[in-house]
Amino acid sequence: MCKLAPIPKQIHLRFALIAFICLIHPFYSGTVRAGDGLEDVLSGFDDTLPAAEVENTAFAGDMGGILDGFDEPQDEVRDGAIENTTIVPQWLDPFGSISLMGTWNFAHDTPTEGEVDFRNLSMLRITGALGVDIDIKSWQVRISGHGFYDAAYSIQGRDQYTDNLLDDYEQEWEFDELYLEGSLTDNLDMKIGRQVVVWGKADNLRVTDILNPLDNRIRGLVDIKYKRLPVTMSKIDYYTGPWNFSGIVIHEIRFDKNPVYNSDFYPGNAPAVTEQKPTNFSFETQQYAMALNGIFSGWDLSFYQAWVYDNRTHLTRENGSAGREHNRVSMSGMTGNIAFGNWLFKGEGAWWHDLKYGAVPDETFNRIDIMAGVEYTGFSETMLSVEFVNRHIIDFDQRLESSPDYAEQDIQQTVLMISRDFANDTTQIKLLCSIFGAGGDAGAFERLQLEHDFSDHVSVTGGVIFYQSGDLQAFSDIGDNDRIFLEYAYSF
């Protein structure tokens, strides 16, 4: 079995690959549009389409094109005339998808007796998602959910896995978004129910984007935008000029879905101690957040404040027994974007208060997270992006470096992304490198993928992911998880 090179060498190879692509890109991508601005890149999104002149049909309206193939009119003969009827009313807009995804691990060694065998087939998952939008005058209701079944565990032998792993990875059935939204006045909107609220400017890092947890069970497989988990909230938005103020009450307590014991991404060789989660929907557990957003010509600015439960856990001991607990914390944040021609510069800052750690149970700590990023779109059909964040614990205590926290005063993460579209935007190739620490010493992964849309409804995505182990606890033993993946998806 071939083994990966040491971590620093791998990271240097990735940087070399990216630099090589950037150097040769101008020679094959056509003329660099140095004079184009961000407005040119986004042109077409704010154009108003002329109303189509449709004759002899009763279905010219909002649903046209959305349900192609499902909304063909049925002809009925009445009094010698042919009339068109529709199956789905215009106020009802169903949507959904079905996909089949497989992954194949190719870097694991033969396990010792009693260990789980992670070689070869690691996923064969069929996923179905179904939802509906219901329009009621100026209000809209959305109901959506998904379910999946992964046959890889039966094929590989279910007896080698724990019940907890099978419960989390073999199948899942959940409601996703479930909300009511509409306008109370011309300047005041309301949205109540399970929803996703995105804060911040970064696309591949999380600094102020804290309201929705993530599904981290398989690291690096998809982008962050596909990993957010909806949470039940009540949200009010007030608009005046270029400003928008949001007030949010978070009713549902929900945390990240992390790898469980006996999975290939779990960082230890024993189950974690019991996690103590606050009771949902009680008056004492309500969480609160507010945001002020301003959008101006060529730049924007946002301010955030949140009083929430810490997504991390810290070890506690009570009556001689250990547990993991989430405490209340607050976050104050600020973000901004500014565009110069083909360049987009973005920044985020977050100040965390009252963080707790197991090694120093009687003290609280503050942390400041600073993110800087830049995007370049000057090459035809190509985007280059770099985002960097440093998370710094103020008044760091050396005891935090040991068990059970294994914390560092400063931890960095850098994400490099290159994407290019081909064939009238039906094919995209993307390279994403996520590097923790200086040069990847804390861990890293790289994903290279190719996606092709055969039609508006059918797409195929395939690629490869490489992992490197590092000093971070979450990356302590993932270097053998390299895998290829392939997904077929049909959506409507």
N, C-alpha and C positions, 0 to 999 in steps of 0.2 A: 504494500500500500504506500502510495506517494505521500510524503508529509509536507506541510506548508513550511516556508522559510520562516526564520525568526521574525517577530513582530515588526521591529523597525525597518527591516528590509522590505517587507510587504507594503508597509505604508509608503516608503519611498517609491516603490514600483507604481503604486496608485497615483501618487503625485506626478510621477514621470509620464504616465499615461495621459493624465489630464493636460499636462503641459504640452505634450506632443499633439493632442487634438487641437488645442488652442492655437498652436503654431502653424499647423497645416490647414486650419479651417479657412482662412481667407482665400487660399488658392483654389478651393473647390466649391466654396459656397456662393460665388458670385460677388458682385460689387458690394462693398460695405456701405450701408446707407448712413453715412456720418451725419447727414443733415436731418434725418428723421427724428422726431421727438416721440415722447411717450404717447402723445395724442394720436400719432400715426399708427403706433402699435395697437392701440385700442380702438381705432376708427371702425365705424360700422356698428358698434354696440348701441349708440344712441340715435341711430337713424330711424325715422318713422316709415314703415312700409306702407305703400298705397293700398287702399282697399281693393280687393279683387272683385271683378265683375263676374259673378257666377249666375248662370241662368238655368232654369228648369231643375232646381234641386232645393230640397227643404233643409239641407244639412250644411249650408254655407255658414260658418260661424266659428265659435271658439274651439270646437273639437276637431276641426279639419286638420289632418296630418298627424294628430297625436296618436290616434288608434288605427293607423293604416293597416289594412288587412282585416280589421275587426269591425269596421264601421261601414262596410259596403251596404248600400240601401237595398231593401227588398222591394221588388215591384209588386204592386197590387192593382188589379183592374177594378175600378169603380166608375160606374156610369160611362164606360167606354174610354176613360182616361187612366193613365198610368201615374200613380203617386208613389213617392219615395218615403219610406219610413226608416227610423233608426232604432237600434237595439238599446243603446245607452243614452239616457237623457243628457242634455248639455250641462246641467248643473252637477253631474257626477263624472269625475275624471279618474278612472282607475290606472294604476301603474304597477310595475313589478319587474322581476327578473328571475332567471334560473341559471345557475352556473355549476360547472364541474371543475374542481381544481385538484391537481396532484403535485406533490413534492417528493423528491428523491434525494436522500442523504448519501453522499459519496466519499466522505472523509473519515468516518468512524472506524476505529479498530475493532477487532473481534472482542466482544465483552467477556469478562470472566464469569464463572458460574454464579448465578443469582442476580446478575446485573441485567438491566433492560437492554435489549438489542435495538439500537437506533439506526442500524444500517438500512440502506435501500429505501423502500417505500415508507414515507413518514406521514403522508396525507393523501387521501382520496375522498374528498369532501364534495358532496352535492348540497347546494344552498339554494333555497327558495325565498324570495322576498315579495311581499304583496302589500299594496297600500291603495288608498283612495283619498282624493280631495273632493270635498263637498262644498259647493258654493251656496250660501244662503244670503242673498242680497249683498250687502257689503262685508259679510263675514265669511270665513272659511274654516272648515274642520278638516284636519288631516288625521288619518288613522293608518298606521303602517306597522309591519312586523316582519320577522324573518325566522327561519329555522334551518338547521343543517344536520346532516348525518355524515360521519366520517367512517368509511368502510375499512380504512387502513388498519384499525386496531383489531378487527375481526380477522383480517387477512394475516397479520403478523402474529396473532395469538393473544387474546384478551387476558389470559391468565398471568402474563408477566407484568401487567399494569395494576396500579392501585385503584380502588373504587373512586377515590377523589379525582384522580386523573381522568378516568373514564367519564365521570359526571361532568367535568369541565370541557373535555376535548372531543368526546365521541359524538355527542349530540347536544343541540341547544334549540330552544324555542322561546322567543321573546317578543313582546311589544316593543317597538322602537319609538318613533315620534307619534304622539297622541295629544293633539292640542286644538284649541279654538283661538282664532285671531281675527281682529277687525279694527275698525276705526270708531272711537267714541266721539271725536270731533275732527275737524279738518287738520288739527295739529297734534292730536293725541291718539295713539294706537295702543292696543292691549293684546297680549298673547299669554294664554294660560294653558299649562299642560306639559307633557314630556317633550323637550325640545333641545336643540343644540344652539348655544350662543358662543360665537367665536370672538375673542378679544385678541388684540395685538396685531402686529404687522409681519412677523416671521412666518414663513411657509413650512419650515422643516425643524424648528426649535420651539420650545414652550418656555416663555418667561412670564407674560401676563395672561396668557390663555389658560386659565385655571378652572373655569366653571364646569367643564365636562371632563370626566375621567377618560382614560384611554384603555383600549384592549391591547395589552402588551404580552399576551401569551406566546406569540411567535414573533420575535424581534426582527425588524427590518424587512418583513415580507411586503408591507404596503406602506404608503405615505400616511402622515398623521391625519390628513383630512378624512381618511377612511376608517380611522381607529377611534374617533370620538364616540362616546356613549351618551345617549340622550338622558336628561335629568328633568324631573318635574319642577317647574318654576312658574311664578307669576311675574310678568314683565310688562312694564308700561314705558312707552317712548313718547317724548314730547319734542316737537320740531319747531325751530324758529330760526329763520335765515339759514346760515351755513352750519348751525349747531343742532345737535341732537342729544338730549339727556335721557338716560335709561335708569330706571329704578327696578331692582330685581329682588324677589324673595324666593329662596331656594328651599323647597319643601322636602325633597327626597335626598337622603344621604346615600351617596354612591361613590365608590372608590375604584381605582384602576383594577382591571383584571390582570393579575400577574401570573407568571408560571407557577405551577403547583409541584409539590414534591413528587419525584419520580419522572418528571418530564425532562426533556433534553436541554431546556433553558433554565431549570431550577438551579440556583447557585450553591446549594449545600447537599450534604449526604444524609440529612435527617429532616423529618418534618418540622416546620416552624411551630413555635408555641401558639396557643389559641389567640386569634384576633378578636378583640372586643369592639364591636361596632355599636355606635349610638342608635337608639330606637328611632325609626323613621316616623315622620309626621306628627311628632309631639311638639307642643308649644316651645319647650326649652331647646329643641334641636334645630329650630329654623335658622337658616343662614341668609346673609344679606349682601347685596352688591349694588354698586352704582357706577355709571360711566358717563363721561361727557366727551362727545366726539365733534370735531370741527373739520369740514372739508372745504378747501379753498383751491384757487387756481394753481396747480402744480405742486401742492403740498397739503398735508393733513396732520392733525394733532389729536391725541386722545389722552384722557386722564381716567384712572380706575381706582376704585376702593372696594375691598371685599373683606367680610368677616365670615370665615368659613372654617370647616374642619381640615386639619392638615392631612393631605393625601398620604404622607409617610406615616409609619407607625414608630413608636418608641417602646422599648421594653419596660415593663412595670413589674413590681413584686408586691403582692398583697397576701398576708397570712401564709407566707412561705411558698406561694405558687406564683409562677411567672406568666405573664400575658403580654400582648401587644395592644397598644391603645392609640387612638387618634385624639389629639387635643385641639382646642379652638385656637386659631391664629388669625392674624390680619395681614393683608397685602395692600400696599399703596404703589400704584404703577403709573407710568407715563410712556407713551409711544409716539412715533412720528415717521412720516414718509416725506421725501422731497425728490422731485424729478428734474434731471438736467439732460435734455436730449434723449439719447438712448440709455441713459443711466438712471437707475432708481436706488436711492440711498434710504436705508431704514434703520431705526434704532428703538430699543426698548429698555426700560429700567424698572425693577421691582424691588421694593423694600419689605422684607418679611419680618414680622414681630412675633415674639413668644414661642419660638420653636423649642421643642423639648427633645432630649436625648437620654437613652437608658443609662449611659455611664455617669451622668451628672444629673440625677433625677430631681434635685432640689433647685435647679437653676433653669432659666430660659435664655435663649440666644436670639440674636437678630442676624439676618443674612441679606446681602444685596446682590442682585443678579443684573448684569449689564450685557446687552446684546447689540451688536452692530452687524449690518448686512448690506450687500450691494447686488443688484441685478443688472445685466447688460443684454440688450436686445438688438445690437447693431448689426449682427449677422442675419442673413435671410433665414427665416423660419427656425431660429435658434435662440435659446435662452441659456445664459451662464449665470450662476448664482453662488454666492458665498455668504454663509451666516456663521457668526462666532459668538459664544456666550461664556462669561466667567461668573461663577457662583462663589461668593466670598462670605465666610462666616466671621462675623465681627467678634472681637475679644475671644478668639478661639482658645479652647482648653485642650491641652495635649491628651487628656484622658479620653477625648472623643475618638482618637485614632485607634483605640483598642476595641475589643468585644464589649458590647454587642453592636456598636455603631459603625466602626471602621470608617469614620468620616475624615475628610481632609479639609483644611482651611480654604483651599481654592481648588476648584475642579473646572476644567475647560471642556467645551465641546465645539467642534467645527464641522459644518456640513457643507460639502461641495456638491453642486448639481449641474449637470449639462444635459439639455434635452434638445432634440432636433426633429422637426416634422418633415415628412416626405409625402409624395403622391397626393397632393391636394389635401393635406392634413388628415389623411386616412391611416398613415403609419407614423409612429413616433418611437424613437430610440432614446433611452434615458440612462444616465450613469449617476448614481448617488452614492457618496462616500460620507459616512458619519464616524467621526474620529474623536475619542475621548482622551483628555490629558494632552501632554506635550508629545506630539508625534505618534499618538496611539498607544502610549504605555498603559493607559487605563482601560483600553479595549477599543474595538472598532468593528465596523462591517461595511461592505461595499455591495451594492446591488446594480447589476446591469440587466436591463429589460428591453424587450421589443414588443410593442402593441400594434395590432393591425385591426382596423374596422372594415369588415367585409360588407357591411351595410349599416343603416341607422340602428339596427337591432342586434347585430351579431358582431362580436369581437373576440379575438384571441390574443392572450398575453403570455409571454414566456421569457425566461431569463435565468440568471444564476446569482446566488448570494454567497459571499465569502465572509467568514467571521474570524476575529482574532481575540484571544483571551487577554485580560489585562487586570490592573490593580483594583478596579471597581468591583464591588461584590457581585453586581448583576452580570459582569462579564468574566468572572473568575474562572469559568471552565466551559466556554462555549466555542473554543477554537476548532473543534471537530464537527461543528454543525453545518458546514458548507453543504449547499443543496441547489438543485435545479428545480424550477417550478414551471407549470404550464396551466393556464386557465382558459376555458371556453365559456362565454357568457352570452345569453340571449336576454334582451330587455324589451319592454314595451311600455 
